[in-house]
Amino acid sequence: MENFICPECGSNNEGNRLLLNKEISGNDNKDPWSSVLEQISCEDCKSIIPAHIAERWDNMNIDTAKKEWASLYKKDNKKQKT
């Protein structure tokens, strides 16, 4: 298992993990969330983060993870826990 770091608040407190099973459409979909198949919630700020960012897959560093979160996912994050 990778180490969870929330790109929103910096917390290491991983919440629930959600694995999705959905049909992936062609490249014409502009929603970056459409290809996210695994999500992790942050226990502290309640953000729902794509697992590849929260766990920094493929040797992603935390700065890159924060930039990708802010530029692609945060602005369209309708998946916040309340």
PDB file with one MODEL, atoms N, CA, C and O in Angstrom:
MODEL        1
ATOM      1  N   MET A   1       0.840  -1.178   0.000  1.00  0.00           N
ATOM      2  CA  MET A   1       0.000   0.000   0.000  1.00  0.00           C
ATOM      3  C   MET A   1       0.890   1.247   0.000  1.00  0.00           C
ATOM      4  O   MET A   1       1.918   1.299   0.675  1.00  0.00           O
ATOM      5  N   GLU A   2       0.473   2.225  -0.759  1.00  0.00           N
ATOM      6  CA  GLU A   2       1.203   3.489  -0.843  1.00  0.00           C
ATOM      7  C   GLU A   2       0.880   4.360   0.368  1.00  0.00           C
ATOM      8  O   GLU A   2      -0.026   4.048   1.141  1.00  0.00           O
ATOM      9  N   ASN A   3       1.612   5.433   0.525  1.00  0.00           N
ATOM     10  CA  ASN A   3       1.370   6.385   1.608  1.00  0.00           C
ATOM     11  C   ASN A   3       0.448   7.485   1.142  1.00  0.00           C
ATOM     12  O   ASN A   3       0.743   8.187   0.175  1.00  0.00           O
ATOM     13  N   PHE A   4      -0.664   7.635   1.826  1.00  0.00           N
ATOM     14  CA  PHE A   4      -1.642   8.666   1.509  1.00  0.00           C
ATOM     15  C   PHE A   4      -1.157  10.021   2.008  1.00  0.00           C
ATOM     16  O   PHE A   4      -0.747  10.156   3.161  1.00  0.00           O
ATOM     17  N   ILE A   5      -1.206  11.023   1.136  1.00  0.00           N
ATOM     18  CA  ILE A   5      -1.004  12.426   1.511  1.00  0.00           C
ATOM     19  C   ILE A   5      -2.059  13.223   0.756  1.00  0.00           C
ATOM     20  O   ILE A   5      -2.095  13.205  -0.474  1.00  0.00           O
ATOM     21  N   CYS A   6      -2.908  13.916   1.486  1.00  0.00           N
ATOM     22  CA  CYS A   6      -3.932  14.731   0.860  1.00  0.00           C
ATOM     23  C   CYS A   6      -3.281  15.954   0.207  1.00  0.00           C
ATOM     24  O   CYS A   6      -2.582  16.705   0.887  1.00  0.00           O
ATOM     25  N   PRO A   7      -3.495  16.171  -1.093  1.00  0.00           N
ATOM     26  CA  PRO A   7      -2.916  17.334  -1.752  1.00  0.00           C
ATOM     27  C   PRO A   7      -3.616  18.637  -1.378  1.00  0.00           C
ATOM     28  O   PRO A   7      -3.112  19.721  -1.672  1.00  0.00           O
ATOM     29  N   GLU A   8      -4.767  18.534  -0.736  1.00  0.00           N
ATOM     30  CA  GLU A   8      -5.518  19.721  -0.324  1.00  0.00           C
ATOM     31  C   GLU A   8      -5.026  20.256   1.014  1.00  0.00           C
ATOM     32  O   GLU A   8      -4.752  21.450   1.142  1.00  0.00           O
ATOM     33  N   CYS A   9      -4.909  19.377   2.019  1.00  0.00           N
ATOM     34  CA  CYS A   9      -4.563  19.848   3.367  1.00  0.00           C
ATOM     35  C   CYS A   9      -3.264  19.260   3.928  1.00  0.00           C
ATOM     36  O   CYS A   9      -2.801  19.687   4.986  1.00  0.00           O
ATOM     37  N   GLY A  10      -2.676  18.288   3.233  1.00  0.00           N
ATOM     38  CA  GLY A  10      -1.423  17.688   3.680  1.00  0.00           C
ATOM     39  C   GLY A  10      -1.575  16.575   4.703  1.00  0.00           C
ATOM     40  O   GLY A  10      -0.575  16.056   5.199  1.00  0.00           O
ATOM     41  N   SER A  11      -2.796  16.203   5.024  1.00  0.00           N
ATOM     42  CA  SER A  11      -3.058  15.166   6.024  1.00  0.00           C
ATOM     43  C   SER A  11      -2.605  13.786   5.552  1.00  0.00           C
ATOM     44  O   SER A  11      -2.582  13.501   4.354  1.00  0.00           O
ATOM     45  N   ASN A  12      -2.247  12.941   6.506  1.00  0.00           N
ATOM     46  CA  ASN A  12      -1.934  11.538   6.239  1.00  0.00           C
ATOM     47  C   ASN A  12      -3.068  10.626   6.695  1.00  0.00           C
ATOM     48  O   ASN A  12      -2.916   9.404   6.691  1.00  0.00           O
ATOM     49  N   ASN A  13      -4.203  11.205   7.088  1.00  0.00           N
ATOM     50  CA  ASN A  13      -5.331  10.442   7.617  1.00  0.00           C
ATOM     51  C   ASN A  13      -6.276  10.033   6.497  1.00  0.00           C
ATOM     52  O   ASN A  13      -7.191  10.767   6.124  1.00  0.00           O
ATOM     53  N   GLU A  14      -6.024   8.842   5.975  1.00  0.00           N
ATOM     54  CA  GLU A  14      -6.832   8.309   4.886  1.00  0.00           C
ATOM     55  C   GLU A  14      -8.186   7.857   5.403  1.00  0.00           C
ATOM     56  O   GLU A  14      -8.291   7.214   6.447  1.00  0.00           O
ATOM     57  N   GLY A  15      -9.210   8.204   4.656  1.00  0.00           N
ATOM     58  CA  GLY A  15     -10.559   7.769   4.990  1.00  0.00           C
ATOM     59  C   GLY A  15     -10.951   6.577   4.147  1.00  0.00           C
ATOM     60  O   GLY A  15     -10.157   5.657   3.949  1.00  0.00           O
ATOM     61  N   ASN A  16     -12.163   6.592   3.654  1.00  0.00           N
ATOM     62  CA  ASN A  16     -12.677   5.493   2.839  1.00  0.00           C
ATOM     63  C   ASN A  16     -12.047   5.476   1.468  1.00  0.00           C
ATOM     64  O   ASN A  16     -11.647   6.506   0.926  1.00  0.00           O
ATOM     65  N   ARG A  17     -11.972   4.291   0.929  1.00  0.00           N
ATOM     66  CA  ARG A  17     -11.453   4.069  -0.426  1.00  0.00           C
ATOM     67  C   ARG A  17     -12.604   3.536  -1.261  1.00  0.00           C
ATOM     68  O   ARG A  17     -13.334   2.644  -0.830  1.00  0.00           O
ATOM     69  N   LEU A  18     -12.762   4.083  -2.448  1.00  0.00           N
ATOM     70  CA  LEU A  18     -13.842   3.682  -3.331  1.00  0.00           C
ATOM     71  C   LEU A  18     -13.254   3.222  -4.659  1.00  0.00           C
ATOM     72  O   LEU A  18     -12.529   3.965  -5.320  1.00  0.00           O
ATOM     73  N   LEU A  19     -13.571   2.002  -5.037  1.00  0.00           N
ATOM     74  CA  LEU A  19     -13.178   1.469  -6.338  1.00  0.00           C
ATOM     75  C   LEU A  19     -14.401   1.508  -7.238  1.00  0.00           C
ATOM     76  O   LEU A  19     -15.465   1.007  -6.873  1.00  0.00           O
ATOM     77  N   LEU A  20     -14.253   2.096  -8.399  1.00  0.00           N
ATOM     78  CA  LEU A  20     -15.366   2.257  -9.322  1.00  0.00           C
ATOM     79  C   LEU A  20     -15.231   1.305 -10.498  1.00  0.00           C
ATOM     80  O   LEU A  20     -14.127   0.980 -10.935  1.00  0.00           O
ATOM     81  N   ASN A  21     -16.347   0.877 -10.986  1.00  0.00           N
ATOM     82  CA  ASN A  21     -16.402   0.059 -12.177  1.00  0.00           C
ATOM     83  C   ASN A  21     -17.282   0.806 -13.160  1.00  0.00           C
ATOM     84  O   ASN A  21     -18.504   0.831 -13.016  1.00  0.00           O
ATOM     85  N   LYS A  22     -16.660   1.416 -14.158  1.00  0.00           N
ATOM     86  CA  LYS A  22     -17.444   2.187 -15.112  1.00  0.00           C
ATOM     87  C   LYS A  22     -16.834   2.076 -16.491  1.00  0.00           C
ATOM     88  O   LYS A  22     -15.649   1.786 -16.653  1.00  0.00           O
ATOM     89  N   GLU A  23     -17.669   2.312 -17.469  1.00  0.00           N
ATOM     90  CA  GLU A  23     -17.226   2.269 -18.849  1.00  0.00           C
ATOM     91  C   GLU A  23     -16.458   3.546 -19.157  1.00  0.00           C
ATOM     92  O   GLU A  23     -16.925   4.649 -18.874  1.00  0.00           O
ATOM     93  N   ILE A  24     -15.296   3.386 -19.728  1.00  0.00           N
ATOM     94  CA  ILE A  24     -14.476   4.539 -20.084  1.00  0.00           C
ATOM     95  C   ILE A  24     -14.763   4.890 -21.534  1.00  0.00           C
ATOM     96  O   ILE A  24     -14.616   4.063 -22.433  1.00  0.00           O
ATOM     97  N   SER A  25     -15.179   6.141 -21.744  1.00  0.00           N
ATOM     98  CA  SER A  25     -15.509   6.586 -23.095  1.00  0.00           C
ATOM     99  C   SER A  25     -14.248   7.039 -23.817  1.00  0.00           C
ATOM    100  O   SER A  25     -13.147   6.979 -23.271  1.00  0.00           O
ATOM    101  N   GLY A  26     -14.425   7.487 -25.034  1.00  0.00           N
ATOM    102  CA  GLY A  26     -13.305   7.949 -25.848  1.00  0.00           C
ATOM    103  C   GLY A  26     -12.641   9.192 -25.280  1.00  0.00           C
ATOM    104  O   GLY A  26     -13.012   9.661 -24.204  1.00  0.00           O
ATOM    105  N   ASN A  27     -11.686   9.714 -25.979  1.00  0.00           N
ATOM    106  CA  ASN A  27     -10.911  10.875 -25.536  1.00  0.00           C
ATOM    107  C   ASN A  27     -11.668  12.185 -25.633  1.00  0.00           C
ATOM    108  O   ASN A  27     -11.112  13.236 -25.312  1.00  0.00           O
ATOM    109  N   ASP A  28     -12.921  12.155 -26.066  1.00  0.00           N
ATOM    110  CA  ASP A  28     -13.680  13.386 -26.246  1.00  0.00           C
ATOM    111  C   ASP A  28     -14.240  13.935 -24.937  1.00  0.00           C
ATOM    112  O   ASP A  28     -14.753  15.054 -24.918  1.00  0.00           O
ATOM    113  N   ASN A  29     -14.156  13.184 -23.851  1.00  0.00           N
ATOM    114  CA  ASN A  29     -14.682  13.640 -22.563  1.00  0.00           C
ATOM    115  C   ASN A  29     -13.656  14.559 -21.893  1.00  0.00           C
ATOM    116  O   ASN A  29     -12.516  14.154 -21.666  1.00  0.00           O
ATOM    117  N   LYS A  30     -14.051  15.771 -21.582  1.00  0.00           N
ATOM    118  CA  LYS A  30     -13.144  16.760 -21.000  1.00  0.00           C
ATOM    119  C   LYS A  30     -13.095  16.702 -19.473  1.00  0.00           C
ATOM    120  O   LYS A  30     -12.301  17.414 -18.858  1.00  0.00           O
ATOM    121  N   ASP A  31     -13.919  15.878 -18.861  1.00  0.00           N
ATOM    122  CA  ASP A  31     -13.955  15.757 -17.410  1.00  0.00           C
ATOM    123  C   ASP A  31     -12.845  14.825 -16.943  1.00  0.00           C
ATOM    124  O   ASP A  31     -12.897  13.631 -17.236  1.00  0.00           O
ATOM    125  N   PRO A  32     -11.824  15.337 -16.214  1.00  0.00           N
ATOM    126  CA  PRO A  32     -10.736  14.471 -15.779  1.00  0.00           C
ATOM    127  C   PRO A  32     -11.207  13.368 -14.834  1.00  0.00           C
ATOM    128  O   PRO A  32     -10.565  12.322 -14.737  1.00  0.00           O
ATOM    129  N   TRP A  33     -12.322  13.591 -14.139  1.00  0.00           N
ATOM    130  CA  TRP A  33     -12.856  12.580 -13.220  1.00  0.00           C
ATOM    131  C   TRP A  33     -13.391  11.361 -13.960  1.00  0.00           C
ATOM    132  O   TRP A  33     -13.552  10.303 -13.351  1.00  0.00           O
ATOM    133  N   SER A  34     -13.671  11.478 -15.252  1.00  0.00           N
ATOM    134  CA  SER A  34     -14.285  10.369 -15.989  1.00  0.00           C
ATOM    135  C   SER A  34     -13.385   9.143 -16.074  1.00  0.00           C
ATOM    136  O   SER A  34     -13.880   8.032 -16.267  1.00  0.00           O
ATOM    137  N   SER A  35     -12.089   9.321 -15.936  1.00  0.00           N
ATOM    138  CA  SER A  35     -11.170   8.185 -16.007  1.00  0.00           C
ATOM    139  C   SER A  35     -10.661   7.736 -14.638  1.00  0.00           C
ATOM    140  O   SER A  35      -9.849   6.815 -14.557  1.00  0.00           O
ATOM    141  N   VAL A  36     -11.125   8.371 -13.565  1.00  0.00           N
ATOM    142  CA  VAL A  36     -10.688   8.009 -12.211  1.00  0.00           C
ATOM    143  C   VAL A  36     -11.484   6.791 -11.743  1.00  0.00           C
ATOM    144  O   VAL A  36     -12.708   6.849 -11.625  1.00  0.00           O
ATOM    145  N   LEU A  37     -10.783   5.696 -11.481  1.00  0.00           N
ATOM    146  CA  LEU A  37     -11.434   4.467 -11.067  1.00  0.00           C
ATOM    147  C   LEU A  37     -11.231   4.157  -9.591  1.00  0.00           C
ATOM    148  O   LEU A  37     -11.872   3.254  -9.053  1.00  0.00           O
ATOM    149  N   GLU A  38     -10.355   4.888  -8.941  1.00  0.00           N
ATOM    150  CA  GLU A  38     -10.126   4.681  -7.509  1.00  0.00           C
ATOM    151  C   GLU A  38     -10.012   6.039  -6.828  1.00  0.00           C
ATOM    152  O   GLU A  38      -9.239   6.897  -7.252  1.00  0.00           O
ATOM    153  N   GLN A  39     -10.795   6.221  -5.763  1.00  0.00           N
ATOM    154  CA  GLN A  39     -10.817   7.491  -5.030  1.00  0.00           C
ATOM    155  C   GLN A  39     -10.611   7.214  -3.551  1.00  0.00           C
ATOM    156  O   GLN A  39     -11.009   6.171  -3.033  1.00  0.00           O
ATOM    157  N   ILE A  40      -9.979   8.174  -2.882  1.00  0.00           N
ATOM    158  CA  ILE A  40      -9.734   8.058  -1.444  1.00  0.00           C
ATOM    159  C   ILE A  40     -10.206   9.346  -0.787  1.00  0.00           C
ATOM    160  O   ILE A  40      -9.934  10.440  -1.282  1.00  0.00           O
ATOM    161  N   SER A  41     -10.907   9.213   0.318  1.00  0.00           N
ATOM    162  CA  SER A  41     -11.332  10.415   1.042  1.00  0.00           C
ATOM    163  C   SER A  41     -10.284  10.782   2.080  1.00  0.00           C
ATOM    164  O   SER A  41      -9.577   9.918   2.600  1.00  0.00           O
ATOM    165  N   CYS A  42     -10.194  12.065   2.373  1.00  0.00           N
ATOM    166  CA  CYS A  42      -9.322  12.572   3.424  1.00  0.00           C
ATOM    167  C   CYS A  42     -10.160  12.710   4.689  1.00  0.00           C
ATOM    168  O   CYS A  42     -11.196  13.374   4.678  1.00  0.00           O
ATOM    169  N   GLU A  43      -9.723  12.096   5.763  1.00  0.00           N
ATOM    170  CA  GLU A  43     -10.458  12.170   7.027  1.00  0.00           C
ATOM    171  C   GLU A  43     -10.494  13.592   7.589  1.00  0.00           C
ATOM    172  O   GLU A  43     -11.446  13.952   8.282  1.00  0.00           O
ATOM    173  N   ASP A  44      -9.486  14.396   7.305  1.00  0.00           N
ATOM    174  CA  ASP A  44      -9.407  15.724   7.900  1.00  0.00           C
ATOM    175  C   ASP A  44     -10.217  16.775   7.140  1.00  0.00           C
ATOM    176  O   ASP A  44     -11.070  17.435   7.733  1.00  0.00           O
ATOM    177  N   CYS A  45      -9.968  16.943   5.846  1.00  0.00           N
ATOM    178  CA  CYS A  45     -10.658  18.008   5.101  1.00  0.00           C
ATOM    179  C   CYS A  45     -11.859  17.493   4.317  1.00  0.00           C
ATOM    180  O   CYS A  45     -12.602  18.282   3.733  1.00  0.00           O
ATOM    181  N   LYS A  46     -12.056  16.179   4.297  1.00  0.00           N
ATOM    182  CA  LYS A  46     -13.204  15.532   3.639  1.00  0.00           C
ATOM    183  C   LYS A  46     -13.173  15.606   2.118  1.00  0.00           C
ATOM    184  O   LYS A  46     -14.186  15.350   1.468  1.00  0.00           O
ATOM    185  N   SER A  47     -12.027  15.952   1.545  1.00  0.00           N
ATOM    186  CA  SER A  47     -11.902  15.951   0.088  1.00  0.00           C
ATOM    187  C   SER A  47     -11.877  14.522  -0.424  1.00  0.00           C
ATOM    188  O   SER A  47     -11.405  13.613   0.260  1.00  0.00           O
ATOM    189  N   ILE A  48     -12.379  14.334  -1.609  1.00  0.00           N
ATOM    190  CA  ILE A  48     -12.300  13.057  -2.303  1.00  0.00           C
ATOM    191  C   ILE A  48     -11.207  13.224  -3.361  1.00  0.00           C
ATOM    192  O   ILE A  48     -11.316  14.067  -4.252  1.00  0.00           O
ATOM    193  N   ILE A  49     -10.161  12.417  -3.252  1.00  0.00           N
ATOM    194  CA  ILE A  49      -8.957  12.576  -4.065  1.00  0.00           C
ATOM    195  C   ILE A  49      -8.780  11.346  -4.957  1.00  0.00           C
ATOM    196  O   ILE A  49      -8.950  10.220  -4.488  1.00  0.00           O
ATOM    197  N   PRO A  50      -8.438  11.543  -6.242  1.00  0.00           N
ATOM    198  CA  PRO A  50      -8.077  10.389  -7.063  1.00  0.00           C
ATOM    199  C   PRO A  50      -6.879   9.668  -6.429  1.00  0.00           C
ATOM    200  O   PRO A  50      -5.921  10.311  -5.999  1.00  0.00           O
ATOM    201  N   ALA A  51      -6.937   8.350  -6.373  1.00  0.00           N
ATOM    202  CA  ALA A  51      -5.887   7.578  -5.697  1.00  0.00           C
ATOM    203  C   ALA A  51      -4.504   7.818  -6.305  1.00  0.00           C
ATOM    204  O   ALA A  51      -3.511   7.838  -5.578  1.00  0.00           O
ATOM    205  N   HIS A  52      -4.425   7.998  -7.614  1.00  0.00           N
ATOM    206  CA  HIS A  52      -3.104   8.183  -8.229  1.00  0.00           C
ATOM    207  C   HIS A  52      -2.427   9.463  -7.750  1.00  0.00           C
ATOM    208  O   HIS A  52      -1.201   9.569  -7.787  1.00  0.00           O
ATOM    209  N   ILE A  53      -3.221  10.435  -7.300  1.00  0.00           N
ATOM    210  CA  ILE A  53      -2.657  11.676  -6.756  1.00  0.00           C
ATOM    211  C   ILE A  53      -2.377  11.518  -5.267  1.00  0.00           C
ATOM    212  O   ILE A  53      -1.297  11.877  -4.797  1.00  0.00           O
ATOM    213  N   ALA A  54      -3.334  10.986  -4.528  1.00  0.00           N
ATOM    214  CA  ALA A  54      -3.189  10.844  -3.076  1.00  0.00           C
ATOM    215  C   ALA A  54      -2.042   9.917  -2.704  1.00  0.00           C
ATOM    216  O   ALA A  54      -1.405  10.105  -1.668  1.00  0.00           O
ATOM    217  N   GLU A  55      -1.772   8.913  -3.542  1.00  0.00           N
ATOM    218  CA  GLU A  55      -0.691   7.975  -3.265  1.00  0.00           C
ATOM    219  C   GLU A  55       0.539   8.213  -4.139  1.00  0.00           C
ATOM    220  O   GLU A  55       1.540   7.507  -4.025  1.00  0.00           O
ATOM    221  N   ARG A  56       0.450   9.212  -5.011  1.00  0.00           N
ATOM    222  CA  ARG A  56       1.551   9.618  -5.864  1.00  0.00           C
ATOM    223  C   ARG A  56       2.141   8.457  -6.664  1.00  0.00           C
ATOM    224  O   ARG A  56       3.315   8.109  -6.541  1.00  0.00           O
ATOM    225  N   TRP A  57       1.261   7.873  -7.497  1.00  0.00           N
ATOM    226  CA  TRP A  57       1.679   6.744  -8.327  1.00  0.00           C
ATOM    227  C   TRP A  57       2.746   7.164  -9.325  1.00  0.00           C
ATOM    228  O   TRP A  57       2.898   8.350  -9.615  1.00  0.00           O
ATOM    229  N   ASP A  58       3.478   6.200  -9.847  1.00  0.00           N
ATOM    230  CA  ASP A  58       4.505   6.402 -10.881  1.00  0.00           C
ATOM    231  C   ASP A  58       5.551   7.432 -10.465  1.00  0.00           C
ATOM    232  O   ASP A  58       5.971   8.271 -11.262  1.00  0.00           O
ATOM    233  N   ASN A  59       5.959   7.351  -9.206  1.00  0.00           N
ATOM    234  CA  ASN A  59       7.021   8.227  -8.665  1.00  0.00           C
ATOM    235  C   ASN A  59       6.670   9.711  -8.696  1.00  0.00           C
ATOM    236  O   ASN A  59       7.564  10.554  -8.762  1.00  0.00           O
ATOM    237  N   MET A  60       5.390  10.037  -8.651  1.00  0.00           N
ATOM    238  CA  MET A  60       4.958  11.430  -8.610  1.00  0.00           C
ATOM    239  C   MET A  60       5.378  12.034  -7.266  1.00  0.00           C
ATOM    240  O   MET A  60       5.178  11.416  -6.220  1.00  0.00           O
ATOM    241  N   ASN A  61       5.950  13.222  -7.290  1.00  0.00           N
ATOM    242  CA  ASN A  61       6.299  13.869  -6.022  1.00  0.00           C
ATOM    243  C   ASN A  61       5.113  14.695  -5.528  1.00  0.00           C
ATOM    244  O   ASN A  61       4.161  14.932  -6.272  1.00  0.00           O
ATOM    245  N   ILE A  62       5.175  15.125  -4.283  1.00  0.00           N
ATOM    246  CA  ILE A  62       4.039  15.815  -3.668  1.00  0.00           C
ATOM    247  C   ILE A  62       3.733  17.148  -4.358  1.00  0.00           C
ATOM    248  O   ILE A  62       2.570  17.538  -4.455  1.00  0.00           O
ATOM    249  N   ASP A  63       4.757  17.842  -4.832  1.00  0.00           N
ATOM    250  CA  ASP A  63       4.512  19.117  -5.528  1.00  0.00           C
ATOM    251  C   ASP A  63       3.734  18.900  -6.826  1.00  0.00           C
ATOM    252  O   ASP A  63       2.811  19.655  -7.134  1.00  0.00           O
ATOM    253  N   THR A  64       4.102  17.883  -7.572  1.00  0.00           N
ATOM    254  CA  THR A  64       3.385  17.558  -8.807  1.00  0.00           C
ATOM    255  C   THR A  64       1.959  17.129  -8.487  1.00  0.00           C
ATOM    256  O   THR A  64       1.022  17.502  -9.192  1.00  0.00           O
ATOM    257  N   ALA A  65       1.797  16.351  -7.432  1.00  0.00           N
ATOM    258  CA  ALA A  65       0.467  15.904  -7.017  1.00  0.00           C
ATOM    259  C   ALA A  65      -0.421  17.104  -6.667  1.00  0.00           C
ATOM    260  O   ALA A  65      -1.584  17.155  -7.068  1.00  0.00           O
ATOM    261  N   LYS A  66       0.119  18.051  -5.933  1.00  0.00           N
ATOM    262  CA  LYS A  66      -0.646  19.245  -5.563  1.00  0.00           C
ATOM    263  C   LYS A  66      -1.033  20.058  -6.798  1.00  0.00           C
ATOM    264  O   LYS A  66      -2.156  20.554  -6.886  1.00  0.00           O
ATOM    265  N   LYS A  67      -0.117  20.196  -7.741  1.00  0.00           N
ATOM    266  CA  LYS A  67      -0.407  20.956  -8.963  1.00  0.00           C
ATOM    267  C   LYS A  67      -1.481  20.272  -9.799  1.00  0.00           C
ATOM    268  O   LYS A  67      -2.388  20.930 -10.309  1.00  0.00           O
ATOM    269  N   GLU A  68      -1.378  18.942  -9.941  1.00  0.00           N
ATOM    270  CA  GLU A  68      -2.374  18.214 -10.718  1.00  0.00           C
ATOM    271  C   GLU A  68      -3.738  18.282 -10.041  1.00  0.00           C
ATOM    272  O   GLU A  68      -4.758  18.452 -10.710  1.00  0.00           O
ATOM    273  N   TRP A  69      -3.759  18.151  -8.719  1.00  0.00           N
ATOM    274  CA  TRP A  69      -5.006  18.258  -7.960  1.00  0.00           C
ATOM    275  C   TRP A  69      -5.647  19.624  -8.199  1.00  0.00           C
ATOM    276  O   TRP A  69      -6.833  19.714  -8.518  1.00  0.00           O
ATOM    277  N   ALA A  70      -4.863  20.677  -8.046  1.00  0.00           N
ATOM    278  CA  ALA A  70      -5.393  22.037  -8.164  1.00  0.00           C
ATOM    279  C   ALA A  70      -5.843  22.365  -9.588  1.00  0.00           C
ATOM    280  O   ALA A  70      -6.872  23.011  -9.784  1.00  0.00           O
ATOM    281  N   SER A  71      -5.074  21.923 -10.572  1.00  0.00           N
ATOM    282  CA  SER A  71      -5.380  22.314 -11.949  1.00  0.00           C
ATOM    283  C   SER A  71      -6.434  21.445 -12.620  1.00  0.00           C
ATOM    284  O   SER A  71      -7.178  21.938 -13.468  1.00  0.00           O
ATOM    285  N   LEU A  72      -6.520  20.155 -12.262  1.00  0.00           N
ATOM    286  CA  LEU A  72      -7.441  19.270 -12.963  1.00  0.00           C
ATOM    287  C   LEU A  72      -8.650  18.806 -12.155  1.00  0.00           C
ATOM    288  O   LEU A  72      -9.750  18.702 -12.698  1.00  0.00           O
ATOM    289  N   TYR A  73      -8.466  18.532 -10.896  1.00  0.00           N
ATOM    290  CA  TYR A  73      -9.511  17.833 -10.149  1.00  0.00           C
ATOM    291  C   TYR A  73     -10.256  18.694  -9.129  1.00  0.00           C
ATOM    292  O   TYR A  73     -11.472  18.561  -8.989  1.00  0.00           O
ATOM    293  N   LYS A  74      -9.567  19.555  -8.433  1.00  0.00           N
ATOM    294  CA  LYS A  74     -10.194  20.322  -7.352  1.00  0.00           C
ATOM    295  C   LYS A  74     -11.342  21.194  -7.852  1.00  0.00           C
ATOM    296  O   LYS A  74     -12.407  21.233  -7.236  1.00  0.00           O
ATOM    297  N   LYS A  75     -11.130  21.883  -8.950  1.00  0.00           N
ATOM    298  CA  LYS A  75     -12.134  22.840  -9.440  1.00  0.00           C
ATOM    299  C   LYS A  75     -13.447  22.176  -9.829  1.00  0.00           C
ATOM    300  O   LYS A  75     -14.503  22.803  -9.753  1.00  0.00           O
ATOM    301  N   ASP A  76     -13.392  20.915 -10.245  1.00  0.00           N
ATOM    302  CA  ASP A  76     -14.602  20.201 -10.639  1.00  0.00           C
ATOM    303  C   ASP A  76     -14.972  19.115  -9.641  1.00  0.00           C
ATOM    304  O   ASP A  76     -15.705  18.183  -9.970  1.00  0.00           O
ATOM    305  N   ASN A  77     -14.462  19.239  -8.422  1.00  0.00           N
ATOM    306  CA  ASN A  77     -14.696  18.199  -7.430  1.00  0.00           C
ATOM    307  C   ASN A  77     -16.093  18.343  -6.818  1.00  0.00           C
ATOM    308  O   ASN A  77     -16.298  19.082  -5.856  1.00  0.00           O
ATOM    309  N   LYS A  78     -17.022  17.628  -7.395  1.00  0.00           N
ATOM    310  CA  LYS A  78     -18.390  17.587  -6.857  1.00  0.00           C
ATOM    311  C   LYS A  78     -18.529  16.387  -5.938  1.00  0.00           C
ATOM    312  O   LYS A  78     -19.634  16.021  -5.536  1.00  0.00           O
ATOM    313  N   LYS A  79     -17.405  15.783  -5.611  1.00  0.00           N
ATOM    314  CA  LYS A  79     -17.398  14.566  -4.823  1.00  0.00           C
ATOM    315  C   LYS A  79     -16.985  14.819  -3.378  1.00  0.00           C
ATOM    316  O   LYS A  79     -16.576  13.889  -2.682  1.00  0.00           O
ATOM    317  N   GLN A  80     -17.085  16.061  -2.918  1.00  0.00           N
ATOM    318  CA  GLN A  80     -16.731  16.393  -1.536  1.00  0.00           C
ATOM    319  C   GLN A  80     -17.696  15.730  -0.570  1.00  0.00           C
ATOM    320  O   GLN A  80     -18.898  15.656  -0.825  1.00  0.00           O
ATOM    321  N   LYS A  81     -17.164  15.256   0.525  1.00  0.00           N
ATOM    322  CA  LYS A  81     -18.011  14.730   1.580  1.00  0.00           C
ATOM    323  C   LYS A  81     -18.511  15.917   2.409  1.00  0.00           C
ATOM    324  O   LYS A  81     -17.791  16.899   2.595  1.00  0.00           O
ATOM    325  N   THR A  82     -19.723  15.822   2.895  1.00  0.00           N
ATOM    326  CA  THR A  82     -20.252  16.909   3.723  1.00  0.00           C
ATOM    327  C   THR A  82     -20.443  16.446   5.137  1.00  0.00           C
ATOM    328  O   THR A  82     -20.881  17.222   5.987  1.00  0.00           O
TER     329      THR A  82
ENDMDL
END
